Amino acid sequence: MPLLSNHIAVVTGAGSGIGRAIAGGYAREGARVVVLDINQQAAATTAKEIRDAGGKAESFALDVTRRDDCIAMAKQVADKVGPVSILCNNAGIARRNGMLGAAEAVINDWEDIIAINLNGVFNVTHAFLGALRASKGRIVNIGSIQSFVHLRTPSSPAYTASKHGVLGFTKALAAELGKDGVRVNAIGPGFIETPLNEKVRAANPDLVKVFIDHTPLGRPGKPEDIVGPAIFLASDMSAYVSGSIVMVDGGYRTI
Ligand SMILES: NC(=O)c1ccc[n+]([C@@H]2O[C@H](COP(=O)([O-])OP(=O)(O)OC[C@H]3O[C@@H](n4cnc5c(N)ncnc54)[C@H](O)[C@@H]3O)[C@@H](O)[C@H]2O)c1
């Protein structure tokens, strides 16, 4: 019996990498998946892959930084698809500039990263809150090892702050929505090979080595490594789990 039958699952940033893999995994478990991404073509491709594999999916373009668009999208999904019971806030960007660069670049990084990685999670969650409360739904937010630490390899304070924020938001929301039967959890991926870090990986094999040397399982993760935990947190298998973060980092934080 599939774990997510009769669920409608929204996944943001599902045109690529981790979100695309989660969307596919939810569909394999029987959910009807709403694929959202700022990149309309990428979202359409993910939805087509799901349908070609026999699953149910539709796609819409959504920039999670645009609060009014998120509200309009929640209405559109309710009208055209149905009542949403799973929301995976996955859309995110990463940049690896510190605080000591040119002021304009530092400020741009801060504004863009917080707008997408943190305000975006708020915007989409707020927009779908009515549907999620009505369905006793589940929210799965994508955090990071940077929900806890700043990396020893280059990374921006903005990214670390945004992912600490995602974890704090997860806990606060779990506390507030528990009485409605809504569960809110996060996943903390480690180093996962996706288009997000493709250029950095290609240009800096030494940095990849630093990361892998610090990872007990001794390999980078793949998007598919996130799928099982994402299904677990969206399904009844985690019926008494809320306010948690499941680390999917090859053990990075143990050493
Ligand atoms: N790859 C890693 O190593 C890693 C590690 C920890 C956490 N994460 C997190 O996982 C999530 C997914 O990352 P990924 O590695 O799959 O990246 P990715 O670049 O492969 O995919 C991100 C997707 O988000 C979309 N997106 C970007 N801005 C958007 C916006 N404003 N509105 C809607 N969609 C937008 C992009 O178009 C893209 O399809 C992010 O939140 C990222 O911070 C990734």
The ligand as an ORCA input file, in Angstrom:
! r2SCAN-3c Opt
* xyz 0 1
  N      22.623     20.560     -2.515
  C      23.035     20.616     -1.264
  O      24.162     20.222     -0.942
  C      22.113     21.138     -0.201
  C      22.510     20.985      1.131
  C      21.683     21.466      2.141
  C      20.489     22.066      1.822
  N      20.140     22.194      0.524
  C      18.870     22.865      0.259
  O      18.061     22.038     -0.538
  C      17.165     22.833     -1.299
  C      17.218     22.429     -2.758
  O      18.537     22.644     -3.224
  P      19.150     21.882     -4.485
  O      20.534     21.523     -4.116
  O      18.219     20.839     -4.974
  O      19.243     23.108     -5.500
  P      18.873     23.247     -7.065
  O      19.514     24.525     -7.480
  O      19.197     21.996     -7.803
  O      17.292     23.426     -7.040
  C      16.676     24.544     -6.469
  C      15.407     24.858     -7.234
  O      14.806     25.991     -6.583
  C      14.311     26.845     -7.610
  N      14.210     28.204     -7.100
  C      15.204     29.100     -6.896
  N      14.702     30.280     -6.506
  C      13.347     30.133     -6.470
  C      12.273     30.992     -6.151
  N      12.481     32.271     -5.819
  N      11.011     30.507     -6.202
  C      10.792     29.222     -6.561
  N      11.760     28.362     -6.906
  C      13.034     28.815     -6.849
  C      15.323     26.732     -8.741
  O      14.768     27.144     -9.979
  C      15.653     25.249     -8.693
  O      14.817     24.503     -9.548
  C      17.562     24.288     -1.013
  O      16.734     24.823     -0.013
  C      18.977     24.158     -0.512
  O      19.351     25.235      0.314
  C      20.903     21.757     -0.492
*
